[in-house]
Amino acid sequence: MSKEERILEVAMRIFRERGYHAASMQEIADAVGMQKGSLYYYISGKQELLFMILERAIDTITTRLEEIWRSDLPPREKLWQAIINHLDIVSQRLDMLTILLRERHALSPSQQEAIDSKRVNYERLLQKILAEGVRTGEFRDIDVKIVSFGILGMCNWLYQWYSPEGRLTAREIAEIFGDLIFRGVLARET
Amino acid sequence: MSKEERILEVAMRIFRERGYHAASMQEIADAVGMQKGSLYYYISGKQELLFMILERAIDTITTRLEEIWRSDLPPREKLWQAIINHLDIVSQRLDMLTILLRERHALSPSQQEAIDSKRVNYERLLQKILAEGVRTGEFRDIDVKIVSFGILGMCNWLYQWYSPEGRLTAREIAEIFGDLIFRGVLARET
């Protein structure tokens, strides 16, 4: 792992545990095992570090959804893969996604804009999958935008209650949510 | 409106717009139109103010759900009322609920514990409604806990995207979410 990677990983953990505002660059330097001065050789400041984490989070979750959207799978299967992808990443990268979902308002306005446009891009990909299913008749004639926000809400909220030591794995939760969502959107019982 | 009420209302707006950590007691005093010293006559500090807002938020949303739970309505109607209640409060009290859903980790550990136990109480009420529906056969044999988190996620997430100037009212959104959820949980097509 490169030094920069290591700094990012440590910062994710500390930002998640202590909250972005309460965390200090000194703590991060101590946890990485370097001088605070040296830290600034890699990262220009705490807000820049936050931005890098949020960008990494949204890019990670989007890359896979783009592959799913561009695949030849039928809309139903694309939606299922999208749900799995989302829940897998939230559950496996709980630190990174918690910061994305919770600390966005600590960014500068221009940084927020950059992250928001990536977020909108992610939402649109999900909406395209839903719209495709409506077009092919696999899905009901739903309000694609509102339903996409409902699905995102269910999946994002995982960051508030999921525990790796919990009763169910992320895949088992995906099956329950997937079942719920499919009954909600499919055109007919299958 | 009492002085204390007015302080709470102003603090909700400022905490939501600027984030809890970035907001200062001086700003709140200025916006209320009083000296910072006088503010401390009503409120012991910023963290106490945050706690009061979070407690108010969770108590508001719970009071109505308790009435719904204790009513004689059938489970399906209770669930529908619960969804409306939740979305109504998130949409009408966007400032208060945003702070509840976003700033909880800025509380002291004992304050967090107090809010968490109220949150668990709210979740249990929703789970009781779902479990009652499973018992009467109105709902499928769902995983009550996970489904309740899915519903809460859908409804809570509203705070991230809802705008009073948007295309749909909170009631129209409730109808779309309600339809989705009912298709997901009802034992048979109705």
Interface residues (C-beta under 8 A of the other chain):
Chain A: G19 Y20 H21 A22 R102 H105 A106 I142 D143 I146 V147 F149 G150 I151 L152 G153 M154 C155 N156 W157 L158 Q160 W161 L168 I173 I176 F177 D179 L180 I181 R183 G184 V185 E189
Chain B: G19 Y20 H21 A22 R102 H105 A106 I142 D143 I146 V147 F149 G150 I151 L152 G153 M154 C155 N156 W157 L158 Q160 W161 L168 I173 I176 F177 D179 L180 I181 R183 G184 V185 E189
